[in-house]
Amino acid sequence: MKTRNILTTVLFTTLLSFGSISLTAQVANGTHSDLFDYYVMGDYEKCYDKAIKKTEKDKTKYDSEPYLWAALSLMRIHEDPELREVEEYENAVKDAIKIAAKFKKRDDRHIKKEEPHLFGDNQHIINEIKALAIAEARGFFVQDDFRKAAYYMRYGLRIDEEDASMELFKAVTDLLSRNRRVGLDHASNAIKAFEKMAATGDFNIPEEVFPAFEMGFIHYTKYLKENDELSEAGEVINLARKLDPENKKFERLADSL
């Protein structure tokens, strides 16, 4: 097994041990009862197959729900030691993340048209998938493969463009893979969002995305420090400490500046 796969499995198992991922999660307020039935019966392969076919049919290809069932089924398939070895599902995690990004794109269309949509009622699933994107990115990040880390964070951010933690970690992967302009844009957006949270006291990071929050602030501060932007680095880590004052990693990094 490759090192990155080992790291991803360890991170995924850690998420399970902390209860971040619910094995009983289902799509809430959906209308595709056949997909619901396959899923609750544990026939994740059939659920995935039927969901993908719905994304290709003229009648249902613009529905966002089948994409969410497909992504959810792939996550369950990945959890099965035997199924994850099947060639068809060897990229189950990557495919789940990319399909979830397509779900968000189509669900946004429903929102704009003021039609029934699913994103708000299914944050539990959204957070699961974001956690997988973060885990994949971290697996590459610790091996200094920042381009591949950025790849996973790009799709992870597409799942929830308003998530400042995801955007800051995405910024770091971009900056370290020499995509400076895009990285700085993401960093600026994320920091502004966090500053607003700090000012209003509206700070609540789901535990599934906490690793992105923590790594984003730590490595963005280090990036600024290494580029002799000490004043900016101090401002960033002080913001992190204001948001999470008990975080010892933030405290040690602030003391090192």
C-alpha positions in Angstrom: 0.0 0.0 0.0 1.3 3.4 -0.9 2.3 5.8 1.9 -0.4 8.3 0.9 -3.0 5.6 1.0 -1.8 4.5 4.5 -2.0 8.1 5.7 -5.5 8.6 4.3 -6.7 5.4 5.9 -5.3 6.4 9.3 -6.9 9.9 9.0 -10.2 8.4 8.0 -10.1 5.9 10.9 -9.3 8.7 13.3 -12.4 10.6 12.1 -14.5 7.5 12.8 -13.0 7.1 16.2 -14.0 10.6 17.2 -17.5 10.1 15.8 -17.1 12.7 13.1 -18.4 10.3 10.4 -21.8 8.8 10.9 -22.2 5.4 9.2 -26.0 5.9 9.3 -26.1 9.2 7.5 -28.8 9.5 4.8 -29.9 12.2 2.4 -32.5 14.3 4.2 -35.6 15.6 2.4 -34.9 13.7 -0.8 -37.6 12.5 -3.3 -35.7 9.6 -5.0 -37.2 6.8 -2.8 -35.6 4.1 -4.9 -32.1 5.4 -4.0 -33.1 5.7 -0.3 -34.3 2.0 -0.3 -31.1 0.7 -1.9 -29.1 2.7 0.6 -30.9 1.7 3.8 -30.7 -1.9 2.7 -27.0 -1.6 2.5 -26.8 -2.2 -1.2 -24.4 0.7 -1.8 -23.2 -0.6 -5.2 -26.8 -0.7 -6.6 -27.5 2.7 -5.0 -24.4 4.2 -6.6 -25.1 2.6 -10.0 -28.7 3.8 -10.1 -27.8 7.3 -8.9 -25.2 7.7 -11.7 -27.7 6.5 -14.3 -30.1 9.2 -13.0 -27.4 11.8 -13.6 -27.3 10.8 -17.2 -31.0 10.7 -18.0 -32.7 13.7 -19.5 -35.5 13.6 -16.9 -33.2 13.7 -13.8 -29.8 14.9 -14.9 -30.4 18.3 -13.5 -31.6 17.0 -10.1 -28.9 17.5 -7.4 -30.1 14.6 -5.2 -28.7 11.6 -7.3 -25.2 13.2 -7.1 -25.4 13.3 -3.3 -26.6 9.6 -3.1 -23.8 8.6 -5.4 -21.2 10.4 -3.3 -22.6 9.0 -0.1 -22.7 5.4 -1.5 -19.0 5.7 -2.7 -18.0 6.7 0.9 -19.7 3.6 2.2 -18.1 1.4 -0.4 -14.7 2.8 0.6 -15.4 1.8 4.2 -15.9 -1.9 3.0 -12.4 -3.6 3.0 -13.5 -5.9 0.2 -15.3 -3.5 -2.0 -12.5 -0.9 -1.9 -10.2 -3.4 -3.5 -12.5 -3.8 -6.5 -10.9 -2.0 -9.5 -14.1 -0.1 -10.3 -13.9 1.5 -6.8 -10.2 2.0 -6.4 -10.7 5.8 -6.7 -13.9 5.8 -4.6 -12.8 8.7 -2.3 -11.6 10.9 -5.2 -14.8 10.2 -7.1 -17.0 10.9 -4.1 -15.4 14.3 -3.6 -15.7 15.2 -7.3 -19.3 14.0 -7.5 -20.2 16.0 -4.4 -18.8 19.1 -6.1 -21.2 18.4 -9.0 -24.0 18.1 -6.5 -23.3 21.5 -5.1 -23.2 23.1 -8.6 -26.6 21.6 -9.4 -28.1 22.4 -6.0 -27.0 26.0 -6.4 -29.1 26.2 -9.6 -32.1 25.1 -7.5 -31.3 27.8 -4.9 -31.1 30.5 -7.6 -34.4 29.4 -9.1 -35.9 29.3 -5.6 -36.7 25.6 -6.0 -36.4 22.9 -3.3 -32.7 22.2 -2.6 -30.8 19.9 -0.3 -27.5 21.6 0.8 -28.8 23.2 4.0 -30.6 20.1 5.2 -27.6 17.8 4.6 -24.7 19.4 6.3 -23.9 16.1 8.1 -23.1 14.5 4.7 -21.4 17.7 3.4 -19.1 17.7 6.4 -18.3 14.0 5.9 -17.2 14.6 2.4 -15.3 17.7 3.3 -13.5 15.7 5.9 -12.5 13.2 3.3 -11.2 15.9 1.0 -9.1 17.3 3.9 -7.8 13.9 4.7 -6.7 13.2 1.1 -5.1 16.7 0.9 -3.3 16.2 4.2 -2.0 12.8 3.0 -0.2 14.5 0.1 0.6 17.7 2.1 2.8 15.8 4.7 4.7 14.3 1.7 5.3 17.8 0.3 3.2 17.0 -2.7 1.4 20.4 -2.6 0.0 20.2 -6.1 -2.0 17.1 -5.4 -3.0 18.5 -2.0 -4.3 21.6 -3.8 -6.2 19.3 -6.3 -8.2 17.8 -3.5 -8.8 21.1 -1.7 -10.0 22.6 -5.0 -12.8 20.1 -5.2 -13.3 20.2 -1.4 -13.8 24.0 -1.6 -16.3 23.6 -4.5 -18.4 21.5 -2.1 -18.8 24.5 0.2 -17.4 27.8 -1.1 -18.4 29.6 2.1 -16.2 27.5 4.3 -13.3 29.8 5.4 -11.4 26.9 6.9 -11.4 25.0 3.6 -10.5 28.2 1.7 -7.5 29.0 4.0 -6.1 25.5 3.7 -6.7 25.6 -0.1 -4.7 28.9 0.0 -1.8 27.3 1.7 -1.6 24.4 -0.8 -1.7 26.9 -3.6 1.0 29.1 -2.2 3.3 26.1 -1.5 2.7 24.8 -5.0 3.8 28.2 -6.4 0.3 29.3 -7.4 0.9 32.6 -5.6 -1.9 34.8 -7.1 -4.7 32.3 -6.5 -3.3 31.4 -3.1 -3.2 35.0 -1.9 -6.7 35.6 -3.2 -8.0 32.6 -1.2 -6.0 33.6 1.9 -7.4 37.2 1.7 -11.0 35.9 1.4 -10.6 33.5 4.3 -8.9 35.9 6.7 -11.6 38.5 6.1 -14.2 35.9 6.9 -12.4 34.9 10.1 -11.9 38.5 11.1 -15.7 38.9 10.8 -16.2 35.8 13.0 -13.8 37.2 15.6 -15.6 40.6 15.6 -19.0 39.1 16.0 -18.2 36.1 18.1 -19.8 33.9 15.5 -17.2 31.2 15.4 -18.2 27.6 15.2 -16.0 25.2 13.3 -17.4 21.7 12.8 -14.9 19.1 14.0 -14.8 17.5 10.6 -13.1 20.6 9.1 -11.1 21.6 12.1 -7.9 20.1 10.6 -8.2 22.5 7.7 -8.7 25.4 10.1 -5.7 24.5 12.2 -3.4 23.6 9.3 -4.5 26.6 7.3 -3.6 29.1 10.0 -0.3 27.4 11.0 1.1 27.0 7.5 -0.1 30.4 6.3 1.7 32.0 9.3 4.8 30.0 8.5 4.6 31.0 4.8 4.4 34.7 5.8 7.3 34.3 8.3 9.5 32.5 5.7 8.9 35.3 3.3 9.9 37.9 5.9 6.4 39.3 6.3 6.7 39.1 10.1 4.1 41.7 10.9 1.5 40.0 8.7 2.4 36.6 10.2 1.9 38.0 13.7 -1.5 39.4 12.8 -2.6 36.1 11.3 -1.6 33.9 14.2 -3.0 36.4 16.7 -6.3 36.1 14.8 -6.1 32.3 15.1 -5.5 32.6 18.9 -8.4 35.0 19.2 -10.6 32.4 17.5 -9.2 29.4 19.4 -7.4 30.7 22.5 -6.8 27.2 24.0 -4.9 26.0 21.0 -1.4 25.2 22.1 0.0 24.9 18.6 -1.1 28.5 17.9 0.4 29.6 21.1 3.8 28.1 20.4 3.9 29.5 16.9 3.0 33.0 18.1 5.8 32.7 20.7 8.3 31.8 17.9 7.7 34.9 15.9 
